[in-house]
Amino acid sequence: MIEKYKHIIWDWNGTIFNDVELSHSLINNLLTKYNIKTITLDEYKDYFTMPVRSYYESIGFDFTKLSFEVVGKEWMDEYERRKYEANLAPGIVDVLKKNKSLGIDQSILSAYSQHTLEEVVGYFNLKEYFSHIVGLDNIYAASKLQQGKDLIKKIGLDGGSVLLIGDMIHDLEVAREIGADCILLGSGHQSVKNLKELSLPLGDITILPSVDKLLNFD
């Protein structure tokens, strides 16, 4: 199946970069700081969504009393300090190599800020696999719909030739908006239960348990 695509657009956080446990740890630190009940990893994956502000509110932050900008920056500052405690998703390098050997172009489309996205991709020596690396111009992870539209124009292919691989319903929303096919991974920031339930209004979707399953995906 992968061979039929000319271009694959990858999400970064939770898809290529396995930062789910780190992100869960950091949000619990903030919850403790603001005297809000902490959450389990399973609860984190049930609550997490985009825009990130909505996720913060769902786990107990009251932004009539607190500043989302301040809380969001606190989380991101600590994430930046500790980001290399996380690693690449198991099997991802083999998948990227295989796609490259098949002559499939690849890009990254992320809600991570542009500068730090490029830094981390470079740290893991992955830049050779991507023709475009696209992030946001801020740290607040509201949406990447516009960046997706701009990217598909740069790629210059019709949506049927493009596959988007991510770990969140927002990735499916972007794929639908740009006309690309989509595969979601259950090993990322949203639970398989949520992926299945929330994807229903958008149509059938392929959900794989982890990125390494793409090596034998027909």
N, C-alpha and C positions, 0 to 999 in steps of 0.2 A: 504493500500500500504506500509506504513512504516514497518509493521510487517514482510515483506518478507526480510528485510535487517538484516544482522548480525552485521554490524558495520556502524556507522554514523560518518563522518568526518565533523567537523564544522569549518567554518571561524570564526574569532573573531570580528574584527572591522567592524561595520555596520551590523553584523549578530547577534551575541550574545550581543555585547557591542554597545549601541546606541550612537555613538559619532559623528554622521553626522553634527549636528548643531554646536558642538564644533569645529570640523575640519574646517567648513566653516568660523566660526568667526576668527579662527587663521590665515587662509590664507588671509583673508581680512586685518587683521592687518599687515601682511607682505607686501601685495600689497600697502597699504597706505605708509608704511615705505619707499618703493622703488619707490614711485610716479608712480605706475601702477594702472590702473582703477580697482576698486573693482567689485566683481561679486555677483549676487543674489544666493540664495540657489538653485534655479532651474538650473541656469547656472553652479554652482559648480557640480551638479550631472550629467550634460551633459558633462562637461569637464573632470571629474575625470577618471583616468585610471592608469594602471600599464604598464611599470615602472613609478614611481612617477615623475621622471625627465621629461618625456614626457608631463605629466599633467602640471607641472610648466611652461614649454616652451609654451604650448598652451594658457595659460592665460596671457602671456606677459613677463615672465622672459627671459632675454637674457644672456645665460651662456657663451657667448664670452666676456661679460663685467663683469659678476658676477660669483662667485663660487657656483656651485650647492651644494657642500659639506657644505659651510658656510650657505647658505640659508636654506638647509634641516635641518641642526643642529639647527638653530634658531627656526624653526617651531617645531621641536621635543622637544627642551628644554622647550618651552612654553607649549606644549602639556603635557609633564610630570608634569609640575607645576600645570596644571589645569585639569588633566584627570578625577579626581573624581567629577568634575562638571557634567560629563555624567553619565549615569546609564545603567542598563541592559535593553535590549529590552523587552517591555511589553509581558508577557506570556512565556518568555523563560524558566523560572525555571519550570513551569508546563510541558512544552514540554520535558525538560531534565528528569524530574521525571517520566513522562509517558514512555519514551524510556527505562529508567533503569528498570521500572517495567515489561516491555515486554522482558527483558533479552537482549536488544540490547547494545553492547559495543559502546562507544563514544570517540572521540578524537578531539583535536583542531589542526588545521593547519593554521598558521597565518604568515603574513608578518611583524608582530610586533616583536621587538627584544626579544630574548628568556627570558632574565632575567626579563624584565619588564612585559612580558606576564604572566609569572608565578606569579609575584607579584600581578597583578590585578586580575587574576583568584582566587588567594588565598584571596584577600581582599573581594571578593563577595561570599566567601565560596562555590565555585563551584568545587573544585578539586575532590571531591568524585564521580563526574559524569564522569570523563575522565580517560581512561587508558593511553593515551599519550597526552602530551601538547608540540607542536612543533612550534617554532618560528625561526626567522633568527638570524644570528650572527652579524647583523649591523642594523643601523637605517634608511637605505635608500630605503627600500621596492622595490627592483628591480624585484624579482620573487620568487615564492615558488615552482617551478616545481621540483627541485631536492629534496627538503624536502618532497614533496608529494610522489615521487618515493621511497625514503627511508622509509617513513611511511607505505606505502602499503606493503613493504617487512616485516616490523615489525608486522603488523597486521596479515599477513599470510593467507589472504583470496583472492579468485579471485574477480575481479572487480564487477561482477554481484551481489555479496553479500554486496557491499559497496555503500553507498549513500553519496555524498558530498553536503553540504548545504552552500551556500555563497550568496554574494550580488553583485558580479562583474563578468564580462566576463572572467577575469583571473581565477576565480574559475572553470568556465566551461572548460577552457583550461587545467587546472590541472586535472579535472575529466576525460576528454577525454584521457589525457596522461597516467593516471593510470588505465583506464578502468572502472571507477566508474560511476554510474548514478549521476545525478545532479539536484538539485532544486535551483533556484535563487530567492532572495527576493527583491521586488521593494522598500522596505523601507530603503535600505542602501545607499551606496555611489554613485551608478550609477542609472540613471533614468530608468524607465520601458521602455521608448522609445528606449534608447540605448541598453538595455538588449535584447529587441526584435530584433532590427536591426542587432546588432553585433553578435548575436547568430546564425543567419541564415546560415552562411557558415559552422557552426559546427553541424548543424542538429537541430531537434526539441528539445525544452527545456521547462520544467515546470517552470513558473514564478508565484509566490504567492505574494500578496500585503504586507504581514507581517508575522513574525515568528509564531504568535499565531494561524494563519490559519492551521498550522501543527497539531494542536490538533484534528481537524476533517477532516484530509486529507485522502481520500480513493483512 
